[in-house]
Amino acid sequence: MNQLKKITGIILAGGKSQRMGQDKGLMIVNNKPFIQHIIDALMPLTHEIIIVSNTSAYDTFAIKRVEDHIPNAGPIAGIHAGLMHSKTVNNIILSCDVPMITTSLLEKLTSYKNDDYDVVQFEANRKTMPLIALYKKRCAAYCLDVLSRGEKRLRTLISEMNTKTIVLPKKDWFLVHNINTVTDLKTIIHAIDH
């Protein structure tokens, strides 16, 4: 295995997408599903990619798909499932609704892979982004501990771990923008076209 690529990419595609009204990972922007943009950004940095989803539609991407071990427990359960299936210490975890993410931006996370942080996350516009982050495999135990207490909030999980936050310049905020609504999608498409 290439030493540089001892990283697993984990894409969380298990959300209910209530605000969008359809599965966000399969929505199209620039002629490709969101999840394909994310796969393309991860490929140069990882030796394996795992999709965490209960939806078999993701099998068409010919990438390993796993389901949550703990159902209906939100993104922490998705992170837990992905880390349990990972074979690497370092893992880039991304939600499926950030199609503008780039390899070069993700490289900023991997530059901390040899440090002792549990999590390295981005911050944009004063908002931290634990679903665009580098997680150590050992974080699976923290996830299980938090979930066993009935806690589903990602912020609680992050607050209990040794976390590094990288503050992004304003020019990069666009790249980490979550697309949660049709309006968000139209805004992104408009920005691409101009």
Buried (B, 14 or more C-beta within 10 A) or exposed (E): EEEEBBBBBBBBBBBEBEEBEEBBBBBEBEEEBBBBBBBBBBEEBBBBBBBBBEBEBBEEBEBEBBBBBBEEBBBBBBBBBBBBBBEBBBBBBBBBBBBBBEEEBBEBBBEBBEEEBBBBBBBBEEEBBBBBBBBBBEBBEBBBEBBEEEBBEBEEBBEBBEBBBBEBEEEBBBBBBBBBEEEBBEBBBEEEEE
